[in-house]
Amino acid sequence: MNYWAYLAVAMGGALGAVMRFAVARWMQPWLEGGGFPYPTFVVNLAGSLFLGLIYSLGKANWLQDEYRLFWATGVMGAFTTFSTFAVEGVLLMEAGRWKLALLYWILSLVFGVVIAYLGMLIGSRIAGNG
């Protein structure tokens, strides 16, 4: 058993959770009035970009397994959040703001995929595979 892999994920998870908390605190004023959930939206898009980049660099063997586990599974696993994305949309719907909920879900999914692909392209170029 590779204990370094577990340690890398745990340390990365701690960093990612703190980063997510910091972004949410910094963006807290944008949440007033029950509007668009900007903090989760921004965190998930940034995470999609960075995870795509990490994936491409790992695929090109630019990152050792422990570093990839630290950044991808640990940091990005704790930084991004599907559960908050889902609950925030449901809360918007419960508040009668179903159009905003649908907009949030659609924009998050579409831009998340596009930005993840962009991160993969950037990673491939850095690694010399693009």
C-alpha positions in Angstrom: 0.0 0.0 0.0 1.3 3.4 -1.0 0.8 5.6 2.1 2.3 8.6 0.3 -0.7 8.6 -2.1 -3.1 8.8 0.8 -1.1 11.5 2.4 -1.0 13.5 -0.9 -4.8 13.3 -1.3 -5.4 14.3 2.4 -3.0 17.3 2.2 -4.5 18.4 -1.1 -8.0 18.0 0.2 -7.2 20.2 3.2 -5.8 22.9 0.9 -8.7 22.7 -1.6 -11.2 23.0 1.2 -9.5 26.1 2.6 -9.3 27.6 -0.9 -13.0 27.0 -1.5 -13.9 28.5 1.9 -11.7 31.6 1.1 -13.4 32.1 -2.3 -16.8 31.8 -0.8 -16.0 34.3 2.0 -14.5 36.7 -0.5 -17.5 36.5 -2.8 -20.1 36.5 0.1 -21.4 40.0 -0.8 -22.4 38.7 -4.2 -24.9 36.2 -2.6 -27.1 38.8 -0.9 -30.7 38.7 -2.1 -30.7 35.0 -3.1 -29.3 35.7 -6.5 -27.0 33.7 -8.7 -24.7 31.5 -6.7 -21.5 33.1 -8.0 -19.0 31.5 -5.5 -19.9 27.9 -6.4 -20.1 28.8 -10.1 -16.6 30.4 -10.1 -15.1 27.7 -8.0 -16.4 24.9 -10.2 -15.3 26.6 -13.4 -11.8 27.3 -12.1 -11.7 23.7 -10.9 -12.7 22.5 -14.3 -10.0 24.5 -16.0 -7.3 23.4 -13.5 -8.4 19.7 -13.5 -8.3 19.6 -17.3 -4.8 21.1 -17.1 -3.7 18.6 -14.5 -5.1 15.7 -16.5 -3.2 16.6 -19.6 0.1 17.2 -17.7 -0.4 13.9 -15.9 -1.2 12.0 -19.2 2.1 13.4 -20.7 4.0 12.2 -17.6 4.8 15.8 -16.5 3.5 15.1 -13.0 4.4 12.2 -10.8 1.5 10.2 -9.4 1.7 11.8 -5.9 1.6 15.3 -7.3 -1.3 14.4 -9.6 -3.2 12.9 -6.7 -2.4 15.9 -4.6 -3.7 18.4 -7.2 -6.4 16.5 -9.0 -8.0 14.2 -6.4 -7.0 16.2 -3.3 -7.1 20.0 -4.1 -9.6 19.9 -6.9 -11.8 17.3 -5.2 -12.2 19.5 -2.2 -12.2 22.8 -4.0 -15.0 22.0 -6.5 -18.4 20.8 -5.4 -21.2 19.1 -7.2 -23.4 18.7 -4.1 -23.4 22.5 -3.4 -24.2 23.1 -7.1 -27.2 20.8 -6.9 -28.5 22.1 -3.6 -28.2 25.8 -4.6 -30.2 25.1 -7.7 -32.9 23.4 -5.7 -33.0 26.3 -3.2 -33.4 28.7 -6.0 -36.3 26.6 -7.3 -37.9 26.5 -3.9 -37.7 30.3 -3.7 -39.7 30.4 -7.0 -36.6 31.4 -9.0 -36.7 28.3 -11.3 -35.5 30.3 -14.4 -32.4 31.3 -12.5 -31.9 27.8 -11.2 -32.1 26.4 -14.7 -29.8 29.1 -16.0 -27.3 28.3 -13.2 -27.4 24.6 -14.0 -27.1 25.0 -17.7 -24.3 27.6 -17.6 -22.4 25.5 -15.0 -22.6 22.4 -17.1 -21.8 24.0 -20.5 -19.1 26.3 -19.3 -17.7 23.6 -17.0 -17.2 21.2 -19.9 -15.8 23.9 -22.3 -13.4 25.2 -19.7 -12.2 21.6 -18.7 -11.5 21.1 -22.4 -9.6 24.4 -22.6 -7.5 23.3 -19.6 -6.8 20.0 -21.4 -5.7 21.9 -24.5 -3.4 24.2 -22.4 -1.9 21.2 -20.7 -1.3 19.4 -24.0 0.4 22.5 -25.3 2.6 22.9 -22.2 3.5 19.2 -22.5 4.3 19.6 -26.2 1.5 17.3 -27.3 -0.8 20.0 -28.8 
